[in-house]
Amino acid sequence: MGNKVDMAEVHSFSDELKSATSSLKSQLDAIKKSADQIAEMDSFTGLQQMLRKIISKIFI
């Protein structure tokens, strides 16, 4: 009827998932920070609007 699950494997998978999620969040935060820095540059006025639209779609 039911399948047995090794709880050690479940905990290990959970830990790996938390680590991967944390890493992904850090990478996305770094991308957002870089995009914000580019958007603040005076020389990228047209690009600034485009970046803000893209960033708002990604992070909102």
C-alpha distance (Angstrom), angle and dihedral (degrees) to the residues before:
residue distance angle dihedral
M1 . . .
G2 3.77 . .
N3 3.75 130.3 .
K4 3.77 120.1 -126.3
V5 3.77 117.3 -125.7
D6 3.77 125.3 -154.9
M7 3.80 102.9 -130.5
A8 3.81 90.8 -155.5
E9 3.81 88.1 62.4
V10 3.80 90.8 47.9
H11 3.81 91.5 51.4
S12 3.79 91.5 45.5
F13 3.80 91.4 50.7
S14 3.80 90.4 47.3
D15 3.81 91.1 52.2
E16 3.81 91.5 48.5
L17 3.79 90.8 49.0
K18 3.81 91.9 50.2
S19 3.80 90.4 49.5
A20 3.80 93.4 48.5
T21 3.80 91.3 46.7
S22 3.79 91.7 50.2
S23 3.79 91.4 48.8
L24 3.79 92.0 49.0
K25 3.80 91.5 49.3
S26 3.81 90.6 50.9
Q27 3.79 91.2 50.2
L28 3.81 92.2 48.5
D29 3.80 90.3 48.9
A30 3.81 89.3 52.5
I31 3.80 90.8 50.2
K32 3.80 91.1 49.7
K33 3.81 91.2 48.7
S34 3.81 91.6 50.4
A35 3.79 92.2 46.8
D36 3.80 90.6 49.5
Q37 3.81 90.1 51.4
I38 3.79 91.0 51.3
A39 3.80 91.1 46.2
E40 3.80 90.2 54.9
M41 3.82 93.1 56.3
D42 3.80 112.3 105.8
S43 3.79 92.0 -142.7
F44 3.81 92.9 62.0
T45 3.80 99.8 59.1
G46 3.82 97.5 138.9
L47 3.76 91.7 39.0
Q48 3.78 89.8 50.0
Q49 3.79 93.4 66.6
M50 3.78 92.0 46.3
L51 3.80 92.3 49.7
R52 3.77 92.8 49.0
K53 3.80 90.4 52.4
I54 3.80 92.0 48.8
I55 3.80 93.7 45.3
S56 3.78 92.6 47.6
K57 3.81 90.5 51.9
I58 3.80 91.8 49.4
F59 3.79 100.2 43.6
I60 3.80 103.1 31.4
